[in-house]
Amino acid sequence: MDRRGFLRAGALVGAGSVLRAPEDASGAGVNGDGTAAAVDGNDRAYWIEVLRKISDPVLHALKDRKLKQLMPVEALQVEERRQYTHLEAMGRLLAGIAPWIESGGLELGPDSGAAPGEEGALRARYAELAREAIAAGTDPGSPDFMNFSEGRQPVVDAAFLALAIVRAPHELWKKLDARVQRNVIAALESTRKILPAYSNWLLFSATIEAALLKAGAGWDSMRVDYALRTMNSWYKGDGVYGDGPEFHWDYYNSYVIHPMLLNVLDGTAGAEPNWKSLQPEMLRRAQRYAAIQERTIGPDGSFAAIGRSLCYRFGAFHLLAEVALRRMLPEGVTPAQVRCGLTAVMRRMVDAPGTFDENGWLRVGFVGHQPEIAEAYISTGSLYLCSAAWLPLGLPATDAFWADAGKAWTGKKVWGGEQVGADHAG
């Protein structure tokens, strides 16, 4: 795979150079005291550059059907995780870039420094790469055919692939060849032999069924019903669900629970009145958790290293990104402060030495390369859940999220001595 040659070739209407953000042109500029500043700059270009940097090794390897050959497998249990890591990389990455892919040929704003149409050309190219990736990963005759049914882990990452399809039904479903569609359905259906854990895993099965419904295939409403009812019974208050009957202090309410609940309901609520009645309350809970998430971003773009799966890095803000994409941010939280806060987090993590290996693959860690922070189930493919923070790229460049002037997020304001409103449980 000649990735550097691809970028040099200029096949994307020059977008590789024009869309690259200046070094200081993000919402994560740095003040003299070392804290991140809310700088009004071309944050969208920076996000796209990060998307490309992280996505390219995975997507280009899959295009050439060489992911299993080229992707390193870093894990505590390498041989055991090698069975699952490739589906992890594909499913998680596509779930994060799906809204941008689905958004169509959008252009950067007139002040972005990019000529009209360049982002649209770039997006179209990545949409094609994503479809080629799905074809490679679900074709039983492909060297990159992925494990959808052996062991328990495949139900997790088949669900992220399903989530990508739910988020991008035009680009990542309708535009697939009929043969590829049949392969995808067969792959998703094959996960039904896996019994999900009595935890957030119930939502993985439900998300797969929501995608099958979206695809016009046979789907199991009982798996959806059981997940929705059980998650609702585990609600603890103040925007937080238990991960199982007990409360876990980690980021799984954002990694999985809230985003998958919202997307499962989007896709299935019309099939059952009782499910539709859950939507308003589950959205309100998600908005409260999004408000909490925005307040967890420190003035320097850091956030607390609490709980398991910290190697998902800024994927911890999946829910905040989801609510921003839906234009349903809670009262008092503006799109611009979310954009600047997330850019600050991204900048801290992407720029940390050791984040990438010499070939551009992500390495295990929270900030840089920190293999000791990983659980036994973490491997190289797991790390691509960081893409979940990019969901707002599905909004047009003219949307307030991107177009409004930079604004300090709550953590930066309050630690800077500015006036902020009181926070209340919701």
Buried (B, 14 or more C-beta within 10 A) or exposed (E): BEBEEBBEEEEBBBBBEBBBBEEEBBBBBBBEEEBBBBBBBBBBBBBBBBBBBBBBBBBBBBBBBBBBEBBBBBBBEEEBBBBBBBBBBBBBBBBBBBBBBBBBBBBBBEEBBBEEBBBBBBBBBBBBBBBBBBBBBBBEEBEBBBBBBEEBBBBBBBBBBBBBBBBBBEBBBEBBEEEBBEBBBEBBBBBBEBEBBEBBBBBBBBBBBBBBBBBEBEBBBEBBBBBBEBBBEBBEEEBBBBBBEEEBEBBBBBBBBBBBBBBBBBBBBEBBEEBEEBBEEBBBBBBBBBBBBBBBBBBBBBBEEEBBBBBBBBBBBBBBBBBBBBEBBBEEBBBBBBBBBBBBBBBBBBEBEEBBBEEBBBBBBBBBBBEEBBEEBBBBBBBBBBBBBBBBBBBBBEBEBBBBEBBBBBBBBBBEEEEBEEEEEB
